[in-house]
Amino acid sequence: MILNADSSIGIIGGADGPTAIMVSGSPVAAIIAAAVAVIAVIAIIAIVVKKRKKNK
C-alpha cells in the first residue's frame, strides 16, 4: 500500500471523552490504512489474550 505524501490520519482521544479520527488527503487510501491499523490492533489483542490464557 502506498500513501501520498500529503495524506495523513490523526487519532485524538482520551479516557474521559470520545475518540476523533481526522483524515486528510485521499479518503480511499485513508480508509484502507485505518482498516489495516484496526486489524493489526485486533490481532495483537488476540495474541495477548491467548498468551494470558495459556499461562494460567
Secondary structure, DSSP 4 states (H G I P E B T S, - for coil): ----TT-EEEEEEETTEEEEEEEES-HHHHHHHHHHHHHHHHHHHHHHHHHHHHH-
